[in-house]
Amino acid sequence: MDEAEIVAASRREHALYEDLCAAYQTLAAGLDSACDASRLVDENRRAESTIEALRGLAAALAPYRMTGEPVPPAVQAVWKASAALAADAARLNATITGLVRTRGEAVSARLAEVRRGRRALRGYRPSAARDAASRCLA
């Protein structure tokens, strides 16, 4: 890669981190409130696609990052800004993980309530044997 390609790849990486943070913010907001499941699925796909693109760029830029050879100041500035966004993305991911765990626990508790309610309602429903016996006596 020449210098212009490194700069372009670095800027693309930065833009992808911005996109990842935006997707994570949307996911966190959706999980923190009454959510539209299809929107969450779309945002999750967006995040996964962005992460895949970031992996490719990380592999392409790794030789330049790992050699310790100087890079132009513009590249250093973009890399520094991208590192800050990557840290933000990691924090947002941790927030999302916590929200998913909390939501999962709430859903599990609600499902347990529904199951208890079903069992209680079964007691009010005539069984087939009781129903047949009452028809015979009539």
C-alpha positions as CSV (number, residue, x, y, z in Angstrom):
1,M,0.0,0.0,0.0
2,D,1.3,3.5,-0.8
3,E,0.7,6.4,1.5
4,A,-2.5,7.5,-0.1
5,E,-4.0,4.0,0.2
6,I,-3.0,3.8,3.9
7,V,-4.7,7.1,4.5
8,A,-7.8,6.0,2.6
9,A,-8.0,2.7,4.4
10,S,-7.5,4.4,7.8
11,R,-10.3,6.9,7.0
12,R,-12.5,4.0,6.0
13,E,-11.7,2.2,9.2
14,H,-12.7,5.4,11.2
15,A,-16.0,5.6,9.3
16,L,-16.7,2.0,10.0
17,Y,-16.1,2.5,13.7
18,E,-18.5,5.5,13.6
19,D,-21.1,3.2,11.9
20,L,-20.5,0.5,14.5
21,C,-21.0,2.9,17.3
22,A,-24.2,4.2,15.7
23,A,-25.5,0.7,15.3
24,Y,-24.7,-0.2,18.9
25,Q,-26.4,3.0,20.1
26,T,-29.5,2.1,18.2
27,L,-29.4,-1.4,19.6
28,A,-28.9,-0.2,23.2
29,A,-31.8,2.3,22.8
30,G,-34.0,-0.4,21.4
31,L,-33.2,-2.9,24.2
32,D,-33.7,-0.2,26.8
33,S,-37.3,0.4,25.8
34,A,-40.2,-1.2,24.0
35,C,-38.4,-2.3,21.0
36,D,-39.2,-3.1,17.4
37,A,-37.7,-6.6,16.9
38,S,-37.2,-6.2,13.2
39,R,-35.3,-3.0,13.8
40,L,-33.0,-4.8,16.3
41,V,-32.4,-7.5,13.8
42,D,-31.5,-5.0,11.1
43,E,-29.2,-3.1,13.4
44,N,-27.5,-6.3,14.6
45,R,-26.9,-7.3,10.9
46,R,-25.5,-3.8,10.3
47,A,-23.1,-4.2,13.3
48,E,-22.0,-7.7,12.2
49,S,-21.4,-6.5,8.6
50,T,-19.4,-3.5,9.9
51,I,-17.3,-5.8,12.2
52,E,-16.5,-8.0,9.3
53,A,-15.4,-5.0,7.2
54,L,-13.3,-3.8,10.1
55,R,-11.6,-7.2,10.3
56,G,-10.5,-6.9,6.7
57,L,-9.2,-3.4,7.2
58,A,-7.4,-4.4,10.4
59,A,-5.6,-7.2,8.5
60,A,-4.7,-4.8,5.7
61,L,-3.4,-2.1,8.1
62,A,-1.6,-4.5,10.5
63,P,1.7,-4.6,8.7
64,Y,1.9,-0.8,8.9
65,R,0.9,-0.7,12.5
66,M,3.1,-3.5,13.7
67,T,6.4,-2.5,12.0
68,G,6.9,0.6,14.1
69,E,7.9,2.5,11.0
70,P,6.7,6.1,11.0
71,V,3.5,6.9,9.2
72,P,2.3,10.3,8.1
73,P,0.8,12.5,10.8
74,A,-2.6,12.4,9.0
75,V,-2.6,8.6,9.4
76,Q,-1.5,8.8,13.1
77,A,-4.4,11.2,13.8
78,V,-7.0,9.0,12.1
79,W,-5.6,5.9,13.9
80,K,-5.9,7.8,17.3
81,A,-9.4,8.9,16.5
82,S,-10.3,5.3,15.5
83,A,-8.8,3.9,18.7
84,A,-11.1,6.2,20.7
85,L,-14.1,5.1,18.6
86,A,-13.1,1.4,19.1
87,A,-13.1,2.0,22.9
88,D,-16.6,3.6,22.6
89,A,-17.8,0.6,20.6
90,A,-16.4,-1.8,23.3
91,R,-18.3,0.1,26.0
92,L,-21.5,0.2,24.0
93,N,-21.1,-3.6,23.4
94,A,-20.8,-4.2,27.1
95,T,-23.9,-2.0,27.7
96,I,-25.8,-4.0,25.1
97,T,-24.7,-7.3,26.6
98,G,-26.0,-6.1,30.0
99,L,-29.3,-5.0,28.5
100,V,-29.7,-8.3,26.7
101,R,-29.0,-10.2,29.9
102,T,-31.5,-8.1,31.9
103,R,-34.1,-8.4,29.2
104,G,-33.6,-12.1,29.0
105,E,-34.1,-12.4,32.8
106,A,-37.3,-10.3,32.6
107,V,-38.6,-12.4,29.7
108,S,-37.9,-15.6,31.6
109,A,-39.6,-14.3,34.7
110,R,-42.7,-13.3,32.6
111,L,-42.8,-16.7,30.9
112,A,-42.7,-18.3,34.3
113,E,-45.7,-16.2,35.4
114,V,-47.6,-17.2,32.2
115,R,-46.9,-20.9,32.9
116,R,-48.1,-20.6,36.5
117,G,-51.3,-18.8,35.2
118,R,-51.9,-21.6,32.7
119,R,-51.6,-24.3,35.4
120,A,-54.0,-22.3,37.6
121,L,-56.5,-22.0,34.7
122,R,-56.4,-25.7,34.0
123,G,-58.0,-26.2,37.4
124,Y,-61.0,-24.3,36.2
125,R,-61.3,-26.2,32.9
126,P,-63.4,-29.4,33.2
127,S,-61.4,-32.5,32.5
128,A,-62.7,-34.8,29.8
129,A,-63.6,-37.4,32.5
130,R,-65.5,-34.9,34.6
131,D,-67.2,-33.6,31.5
132,A,-68.3,-37.1,30.4
133,A,-69.5,-38.0,34.0
134,S,-71.6,-34.9,34.1
135,R,-73.2,-35.7,30.7
136,C,-74.1,-39.2,32.0
137,L,-75.8,-37.9,35.1
138,A,-77.8,-35.4,33.2
